[in-house]
């Protein structure tokens, strides 16, 4: 029994370590983006792909990875994911231009999908009863801490060692997780899983890619152009085909019938909304702190600390209350706080100090800290324990799809507002500066006093717009959780000993 307990603890350590590394790689890059832009001479779209290439491949492959883990073994897929992710991180650090970095980030996403898909599945297999709630609370705190501390860690690494080390640091972490998986983890699988869903993978990943591509290129190509309309409509059509394919599968990687359960729909919508409305904002807040207010990467990371502290502390503080608390109440309250936080941050001007963000960062930290464990617990509650790989995959697919779509959509809105503002102050030539201002802030002015003020006003105008949109999106997620999770999801039958 003592050996089993140690095995459970080592599994939890390995899962939390890799989860921290994976989510850190979404947010750690945010602070390094201005440095990457300067060194690799990237535009706004190139910078958005640094985030989206990773989030998109994660979201597109995570359902397939979950199904593969059920079939071939969660420990095996975890080991493969560690190897692929660590190797791709090395390639990211060695990238010589923005295209090479974007490709390496996509490869990171492939390894990350395997790790994400097995995270909750491994915890769900090792822990039962009240112990599972405690393990999930620790995992939820890890998720929140990774998302929130990424800017600080990224700032320290970028200021001291250079932006390439935000990727190199993953290599030793991956080596530790690989050792734990080989020597301490036990294998688990779903004996009923018989084959992979190839057509589901193609249609789901293709649909997501086309939608994100259309959102990223909409301003440049024109929203009414054949390329953009074709991408958006084609992506939507592929997702419809994906649903049809899953309905015909005997063992689908996404059980579409789960959407007949209001509780499952509620947690899925809430998960997507917090990704699209809150987590997708971090790149733009980082550019604001560094390229508009003039802070260093470390200085920007330090100013995210109020959010970091609460995101990490709240799940641990609420750990003992979580088993008795209603998931519906926790999730709806958490998202409502995040929406209120974004509203508190709205109203910035070109003369605002960073403290204008302070109240919003604190409230957002509390809200995220409440929401993350509730999302994880609800994801495991809606399926049979044998298919926890699928549940983990669905949960993370919605979260990461929200991040990918949110970064693309909010970036398009920011650039469009910046273009309108610059056109009003600088005339026709101002619109040409919009992409540069959106990706580099005041640096786009090149030190010209007549343009510096206009660039600051334009960026802040766009940032206020995306803060308001993020508030609406997260509030919609809170309403979905409150309305649809009113009837609790049925508890799955306990797995056989």
C-alpha positions as CSV (number, residue, x, y, z in Angstrom):
1,X,0.0,0.0,0.0
2,X,2.9,2.4,0.8
3,X,4.4,1.6,-2.6
4,X,1.0,2.3,-4.3
5,X,0.8,5.6,-2.4
6,X,4.3,6.6,-3.5
7,X,3.4,5.6,-7.1
8,X,0.4,7.9,-7.0
9,X,2.4,10.8,-5.6
10,X,5.1,10.4,-8.3
11,X,2.4,10.3,-11.0
12,X,0.9,13.4,-9.7
13,X,4.3,15.1,-9.5
14,X,5.1,14.1,-13.2
15,X,1.6,15.2,-14.4
16,X,1.8,18.5,-12.6
17,X,5.3,19.2,-13.8
18,X,4.5,18.6,-17.4
19,X,1.2,20.5,-17.2
20,X,3.1,23.4,-15.7
21,X,5.6,23.2,-18.5
22,X,3.0,23.0,-21.2
23,X,0.8,25.9,-20.0
24,X,3.9,27.9,-19.1
25,X,4.9,27.6,-22.8
26,X,1.6,29.4,-23.8
27,X,2.1,32.3,-21.4
28,X,5.9,32.4,-21.0
29,X,6.3,33.4,-24.6
30,X,4.0,36.3,-24.2
31,X,6.6,38.4,-22.4
32,X,9.2,37.4,-24.9
33,X,7.2,38.4,-27.9
34,X,8.6,41.9,-28.2
35,X,12.1,40.6,-28.0
36,X,11.3,37.9,-30.6
37,X,9.8,40.6,-32.8
38,X,13.0,42.7,-32.6
39,X,15.4,39.8,-33.2
40,X,13.4,38.0,-35.9
41,X,11.8,41.1,-37.5
42,X,8.3,39.7,-37.3
43,X,4.9,41.3,-38.0
44,X,1.7,41.0,-36.0
45,X,0.6,37.8,-37.9
46,X,4.0,36.2,-37.3
47,X,3.8,36.9,-33.6
48,X,0.3,35.7,-33.3
49,X,1.4,32.4,-35.0
50,X,4.0,32.0,-32.3
51,X,1.1,31.6,-29.9
52,X,-1.5,30.1,-32.2
53,X,0.8,27.5,-33.9
54,X,1.2,25.9,-30.5
55,X,-2.3,26.3,-29.2
56,X,-3.8,25.2,-32.5
57,X,-1.9,21.9,-32.9
58,X,-2.7,21.2,-29.2
59,X,-6.4,21.8,-29.7
60,X,-6.5,19.9,-33.0
61,X,-4.7,16.8,-31.8
62,X,-5.7,16.5,-28.2
63,X,-8.9,14.6,-28.9
64,X,-7.0,12.1,-31.0
65,X,-4.3,11.9,-28.4
66,X,-6.9,11.1,-25.8
67,X,-8.3,8.3,-27.9
68,X,-4.8,6.9,-28.6
69,X,-4.0,7.0,-24.9
70,X,-7.1,5.0,-24.1
71,X,-6.2,2.4,-26.7
72,X,-2.4,2.1,-26.4
73,X,-1.7,3.2,-22.9
74,X,-1.6,6.5,-21.1
75,X,1.9,6.0,-19.7
76,X,3.2,5.1,-23.2
77,X,1.7,8.2,-24.8
78,X,2.9,10.4,-21.9
79,X,6.5,9.2,-22.6
80,X,6.2,9.9,-26.3
81,X,4.8,13.3,-25.6
82,X,7.7,14.2,-23.3
83,X,10.2,13.2,-26.0
84,X,8.5,15.1,-28.8
85,X,7.9,18.2,-26.7
86,X,11.4,18.4,-25.4
87,X,13.0,18.0,-28.8
88,X,10.7,20.6,-30.4
89,X,11.6,23.0,-27.5
90,X,15.2,22.7,-28.5
91,X,14.3,23.5,-32.1
92,X,12.4,26.6,-31.0
93,X,15.4,27.9,-29.1
94,X,17.6,27.4,-32.2
95,X,15.1,29.0,-34.7
96,X,16.7,31.4,-37.2
97,X,13.6,33.2,-38.4
98,X,10.0,33.6,-37.5
99,X,8.8,30.9,-39.9
100,X,11.2,28.3,-38.4
101,X,10.0,29.3,-34.9
102,X,6.3,28.9,-35.9
103,X,7.0,25.5,-37.4
104,X,8.9,24.4,-34.3
105,X,6.0,25.7,-32.1
106,X,3.6,23.5,-34.1
107,X,5.8,20.5,-33.4
108,X,5.8,21.4,-29.7
109,X,2.0,21.3,-29.9
110,X,2.1,17.7,-31.2
111,X,4.0,16.6,-28.1
112,X,1.9,18.8,-25.9
113,X,-1.3,17.2,-27.1
114,X,0.0,13.8,-25.9
115,X,0.8,15.2,-22.5
116,X,-2.3,17.2,-22.1
117,X,-4.6,14.3,-23.1
118,X,-3.1,12.0,-20.5
119,X,-2.9,14.5,-17.6
120,X,-6.4,14.1,-16.1
121,X,-6.6,10.5,-17.3
122,X,-3.5,9.5,-15.2
123,X,-4.9,11.4,-12.2
124,X,-8.3,9.8,-12.6
125,X,-6.8,6.3,-12.8
126,X,-4.6,6.7,-9.7
127,X,-7.0,8.5,-7.4
128,X,-10.5,7.7,-6.2
129,X,-13.0,9.2,-3.9
130,X,-12.0,12.3,-1.8
131,X,-8.4,11.8,-2.7
132,X,-9.2,12.5,-6.3
133,X,-10.7,15.9,-5.3
134,X,-7.5,16.8,-3.5
135,X,-5.3,15.7,-6.5
136,X,-7.4,17.7,-8.9
137,X,-7.2,20.8,-6.7
138,X,-3.4,20.5,-6.8
139,X,-3.5,20.0,-10.6
140,X,-5.8,23.0,-10.9
141,X,-3.4,25.2,-8.8
142,X,-0.7,24.1,-11.1
143,X,-2.7,25.1,-14.2
144,X,-3.4,28.5,-12.7
145,X,0.1,29.1,-11.5
146,X,1.6,28.1,-14.9
147,X,-0.8,30.5,-16.8
148,X,-0.2,33.3,-14.4
149,X,3.5,32.9,-13.7
150,X,4.5,32.6,-17.3
151,X,5.0,36.3,-17.7
152,X,7.3,36.5,-14.7
153,X,9.4,33.5,-15.6
154,X,9.5,34.7,-19.2
155,X,10.6,38.1,-18.1
156,X,13.4,36.7,-15.9
157,X,14.7,34.4,-18.7
158,X,14.4,37.0,-21.4
159,X,16.2,39.8,-19.4
160,X,19.0,37.5,-18.1
161,X,19.6,34.9,-20.7
162,X,17.7,35.9,-23.8
163,X,14.4,34.9,-25.4
164,X,15.7,31.6,-26.6
165,X,15.9,30.3,-23.1
166,X,12.2,30.4,-22.6
167,X,12.3,27.3,-24.8
168,X,15.7,25.8,-23.7
169,X,14.4,25.6,-20.1
170,X,11.9,22.9,-21.2
171,X,14.7,20.3,-22.0
172,X,15.8,19.5,-18.4
173,X,12.2,19.6,-17.2
174,X,11.3,17.1,-19.9
175,X,14.2,14.9,-18.9
176,X,12.9,14.8,-15.3
177,X,9.4,13.9,-16.4
178,X,10.8,11.2,-18.7
179,X,12.7,9.6,-15.8
180,X,9.6,9.6,-13.5
181,X,7.4,8.1,-16.3
182,X,9.9,5.3,-17.0
183,X,10.6,4.3,-13.3
184,X,7.5,5.3,-11.3
185,X,4.3,5.3,-13.4
186,X,1.9,2.5,-13.9
187,X,0.3,1.8,-17.2
188,X,-3.5,2.1,-17.8
189,X,-5.7,1.9,-20.8
190,X,-9.3,1.3,-22.0
191,X,-9.6,-2.3,-23.2
192,X,-12.6,-1.4,-25.3
193,X,-10.7,1.0,-27.5
194,X,-9.9,-0.7,-30.9
195,X,-8.9,1.9,-33.5
196,X,-8.0,5.5,-34.1
197,X,-10.5,8.0,-35.6
198,X,-8.4,9.2,-38.6
199,X,-11.2,11.0,-40.4
200,X,-12.2,12.7,-37.2
201,X,-8.7,14.0,-36.8
202,X,-8.5,15.3,-40.3
203,X,-11.8,17.2,-40.3
204,X,-11.4,18.6,-36.7
205,X,-7.8,19.9,-37.2
206,X,-8.5,21.1,-40.7
207,X,-11.6,23.0,-39.6
208,X,-9.8,24.7,-36.7
209,X,-6.9,25.6,-38.9
210,X,-9.0,27.3,-41.6
211,X,-11.0,29.3,-39.0
212,X,-7.9,30.6,-37.2
213,X,-6.2,31.3,-40.6
214,X,-9.2,33.3,-41.7
215,X,-9.2,35.3,-38.5
216,X,-5.5,36.0,-38.6
217,X,-5.4,37.1,-42.2
218,X,-8.8,38.9,-42.4
219,X,-7.5,42.5,-42.0
220,X,-4.6,42.0,-44.5
221,X,-6.7,40.2,-47.2
222,X,-10.0,41.9,-46.6
223,X,-12.9,40.3,-44.8
224,X,-15.0,40.0,-47.9
225,X,-12.2,38.4,-50.0
226,X,-12.6,35.0,-51.4
227,X,-9.7,33.7,-49.5
228,X,-11.0,34.7,-46.1
229,X,-14.6,33.9,-46.7
230,X,-13.5,30.5,-48.1
231,X,-11.4,29.8,-45.1
232,X,-14.1,30.7,-42.5
233,X,-16.9,28.9,-44.3
234,X,-14.7,25.9,-45.2
235,X,-13.6,25.6,-41.5
236,X,-17.2,25.7,-40.3
237,X,-18.2,23.1,-42.9
238,X,-15.4,20.8,-41.8
239,X,-16.5,21.0,-38.2
240,X,-20.0,20.0,-39.2
241,X,-18.6,17.1,-41.1
242,X,-16.5,16.2,-38.0
243,X,-19.7,16.0,-35.9
244,X,-21.4,13.8,-38.5
245,X,-18.4,11.5,-38.6
246,X,-18.3,11.2,-34.8
247,X,-22.0,10.3,-34.7
248,X,-21.3,7.3,-37.0
249,X,-18.3,6.0,-35.0
250,X,-18.8,3.1,-32.6
251,X,-16.0,4.5,-30.4
252,X,-15.6,8.2,-31.3
253,X,-12.8,10.3,-30.0
254,X,-15.4,12.9,-29.1
255,X,-18.7,11.4,-27.9
256,X,-21.2,13.8,-29.5
257,X,-24.0,12.4,-27.5
258,X,-22.4,14.0,-24.4
259,X,-23.8,17.3,-25.7
260,X,-27.3,16.0,-24.8
261,X,-26.3,16.6,-21.2
262,X,-26.8,20.3,-20.3
263,X,-24.0,20.0,-17.6
264,X,-21.5,18.9,-20.2
265,X,-22.5,21.7,-22.6
266,X,-22.2,24.2,-19.8
267,X,-18.7,23.3,-18.7
268,X,-17.5,23.1,-22.4
269,X,-18.8,26.5,-23.2
270,X,-17.4,28.0,-20.0
271,X,-14.0,26.4,-20.8
272,X,-13.9,27.8,-24.3
273,X,-15.0,31.3,-23.1
274,X,-12.3,31.6,-20.4
275,X,-9.7,30.6,-23.0
276,X,-11.0,33.0,-25.7
277,X,-11.9,35.9,-23.4
278,X,-9.1,35.9,-20.7
279,X,-6.1,33.8,-21.6
280,X,-6.0,35.0,-25.2
281,X,-5.5,38.6,-23.8
282,X,-2.1,38.0,-22.3
283,X,0.0,38.6,-25.5
284,X,-1.7,42.0,-25.9
285,X,-1.3,43.0,-22.3
286,X,2.3,42.1,-22.5
287,X,2.9,44.3,-25.6
288,X,1.1,47.1,-23.7
289,X,3.3,46.9,-20.7
290,X,6.5,46.7,-22.7
291,X,6.1,48.6,-25.9
292,X,3.6,51.3,-24.7
293,X,4.5,51.8,-21.0
294,X,8.1,51.0,-21.6
295,X,8.8,48.2,-19.0
296,X,11.5,45.6,-19.5
297,X,10.4,41.9,-19.9
298,X,11.1,41.3,-16.3
299,X,9.3,44.5,-15.3
300,X,6.3,43.4,-17.2
301,X,6.4,40.0,-15.6
302,X,6.5,41.5,-12.1
303,X,3.4,43.5,-12.8
304,X,1.5,40.3,-13.5
305,X,2.4,39.0,-10.0
306,X,-0.9,40.2,-8.4
307,X,-2.8,37.8,-10.7
308,X,-0.2,35.0,-10.2
309,X,-0.5,35.0,-6.4
310,X,-4.3,34.6,-6.4
311,X,-4.4,32.1,-9.2
312,X,-2.1,29.8,-7.3
313,X,-3.4,30.4,-3.8
314,X,-7.2,30.2,-4.3
315,X,-7.4,26.5,-5.4
316,X,-5.2,25.5,-2.5
317,X,-7.3,27.6,0.0
318,X,-10.5,26.2,-1.4
319,X,-9.2,22.6,-1.4
320,X,-11.2,21.4,1.6
321,X,-14.3,23.1,0.5
322,X,-14.3,21.8,-3.1
323,X,-15.8,18.3,-2.5
324,X,-18.9,19.9,-0.8
325,X,-19.2,22.9,-3.0
326,X,-21.4,23.0,-6.1
327,X,-19.3,22.9,-9.4
328,X,-22.0,25.1,-11.0
329,X,-21.6,27.8,-8.3
330,X,-17.8,27.7,-8.3
331,X,-17.5,27.8,-12.1
332,X,-20.2,30.5,-12.7
333,X,-18.8,32.6,-9.8
334,X,-15.2,32.3,-11.1
335,X,-16.1,33.3,-14.6
336,X,-18.3,36.2,-13.4
337,X,-15.3,37.5,-11.4
338,X,-13.0,37.3,-14.5
339,X,-15.6,39.2,-16.5
340,X,-15.8,41.9,-13.8
341,X,-12.0,42.0,-13.8
342,X,-11.8,42.7,-17.5
343,X,-14.4,45.5,-17.1
344,X,-12.2,47.0,-14.3
345,X,-9.2,47.0,-16.7
346,X,-11.2,48.7,-19.5
347,X,-11.0,52.5,-19.9
348,X,-7.2,52.8,-20.3
349,X,-5.7,55.9,-21.9
350,X,-2.3,56.6,-23.3
351,X,-1.4,58.3,-20.0
352,X,-2.5,55.5,-17.8
353,X,-0.1,53.9,-15.3
354,X,0.2,50.2,-14.9
355,X,-1.8,50.4,-11.6
356,X,-4.9,51.0,-13.7
357,X,-4.7,47.2,-14.3
358,X,-4.1,46.3,-10.7
359,X,-7.6,45.8,-9.4
360,X,-8.5,43.8,-12.5
361,X,-5.5,41.6,-12.2
362,X,-6.3,40.8,-8.6
363,X,-10.0,40.0,-9.3
364,X,-9.1,38.0,-12.4
365,X,-6.6,35.9,-10.3
366,X,-9.4,35.0,-7.8
367,X,-11.8,34.1,-10.6
368,X,-9.4,31.9,-12.5
369,X,-8.4,30.2,-9.2
370,X,-12.0,29.3,-8.6
371,X,-12.8,28.2,-12.2
372,X,-9.8,26.0,-13.0
373,X,-10.4,23.2,-10.5
374,X,-14.2,23.2,-11.2
375,X,-13.6,22.8,-14.9
376,X,-11.3,19.8,-14.3
377,X,-13.6,18.1,-11.9
378,X,-16.6,18.5,-14.1
379,X,-14.7,17.1,-17.1
380,X,-14.0,13.9,-15.2
381,X,-17.5,13.6,-13.9
382,X,-19.4,13.3,-17.2
383,X,-17.8,10.0,-18.6
384,X,-17.2,6.5,-17.6
385,X,-13.8,6.2,-15.7
386,X,-12.5,3.9,-18.5
387,X,-12.7,6.8,-21.0
388,X,-11.1,9.5,-18.9
389,X,-8.6,10.0,-21.7
390,X,-11.4,11.3,-23.9
391,X,-12.7,13.5,-21.1
392,X,-9.3,15.0,-20.5
393,X,-8.9,15.6,-24.3
394,X,-12.3,17.2,-24.7
395,X,-11.7,19.5,-21.7
396,X,-8.4,20.7,-23.0
397,X,-9.5,20.9,-26.6
398,X,-12.2,23.5,-25.6
399,X,-9.7,25.5,-23.5
400,X,-7.0,25.6,-26.2
401,X,-9.4,26.1,-29.1
402,X,-10.6,29.2,-27.1
403,X,-7.0,30.5,-26.8
404,X,-6.2,29.9,-30.5
405,X,-9.5,31.5,-31.8
406,X,-9.3,34.3,-29.1
407,X,-5.7,35.3,-30.0
408,X,-6.6,35.5,-33.7
409,X,-10.0,37.3,-33.3
410,X,-8.8,39.7,-30.6
411,X,-5.7,40.5,-32.6
412,X,-7.9,41.3,-35.7
413,X,-10.1,43.6,-33.6
414,X,-7.1,45.4,-32.0
415,X,-5.5,46.0,-35.4
416,X,-8.7,47.2,-36.9
417,X,-9.3,49.8,-34.1
418,X,-5.7,50.9,-34.3
419,X,-6.1,51.4,-38.1
420,X,-9.2,53.5,-37.5
421,X,-7.5,55.6,-34.9
422,X,-4.4,56.2,-37.0
423,X,-6.4,57.1,-40.1
424,X,-8.3,59.7,-38.1
425,X,-5.1,61.4,-36.8
426,X,-2.5,60.8,-39.5
427,X,-4.7,60.5,-42.6
428,X,-4.4,57.7,-45.2
429,X,-0.8,57.0,-44.3
430,X,-1.8,56.1,-40.8
431,X,-3.6,52.9,-41.8
432,X,-0.4,51.5,-43.1
433,X,1.1,51.7,-39.6
434,X,-1.7,49.7,-38.0
435,X,-0.1,46.3,-38.0
436,X,3.3,47.6,-36.8
437,X,1.6,49.5,-34.0
438,X,-0.4,46.4,-33.0
439,X,2.7,44.3,-32.8
440,X,5.3,46.8,-31.5
441,X,3.4,49.6,-29.8
442,X,5.3,52.9,-29.7
443,X,8.4,51.4,-31.4
444,X,6.5,51.6,-34.6
445,X,6.8,55.4,-34.5
446,X,10.6,55.1,-34.9
447,X,11.1,57.9,-32.4
448,X,9.1,60.5,-34.4
449,X,7.3,62.7,-31.8
450,X,4.4,63.5,-34.2
451,X,3.6,59.7,-34.5
452,X,4.5,58.5,-30.9
453,X,1.3,60.1,-29.4
454,X,-0.9,58.8,-32.3
455,X,0.6,55.3,-31.9
456,X,-0.1,55.2,-28.2
457,X,-3.7,56.4,-28.6
458,X,-4.3,53.9,-31.4
459,X,-2.9,50.9,-29.4
460,X,-4.8,51.8,-26.3
461,X,-8.0,52.2,-28.3
462,X,-7.6,48.7,-29.7
463,X,-6.7,47.3,-26.3
464,X,-9.8,48.8,-24.7
465,X,-11.9,47.2,-27.4
466,X,-10.5,43.7,-26.9
467,X,-10.9,44.0,-23.1
468,X,-14.6,44.8,-23.5
469,X,-15.0,41.9,-26.0
470,X,-13.2,39.6,-23.6
471,X,-15.5,40.7,-20.8
472,X,-18.6,39.9,-22.9
473,X,-17.2,36.5,-23.9
474,X,-16.3,35.4,-20.3
475,X,-19.7,36.7,-19.0
476,X,-21.4,34.5,-21.6
477,X,-19.4,31.5,-20.3
478,X,-20.6,32.4,-16.7
479,X,-24.2,32.5,-17.8
480,X,-23.8,29.2,-19.7
481,X,-22.4,27.5,-16.6
482,X,-25.1,28.9,-14.3
483,X,-28.0,28.0,-16.6
484,X,-26.9,24.6,-18.0
485,X,-25.2,23.1,-15.0
486,X,-28.3,23.6,-12.9
487,X,-28.9,19.8,-13.2
488,X,-25.8,18.0,-12.0
489,X,-24.1,15.7,-14.5
490,X,-24.6,12.1,-13.5
491,X,-21.7,10.5,-11.6
492,X,-20.0,7.8,-13.6
493,X,-20.0,4.3,-12.2
494,X,-16.8,3.4,-10.3
495,X,-14.2,1.6,-12.2
496,X,-13.6,-2.1,-11.4
497,X,-10.8,-2.8,-9.0
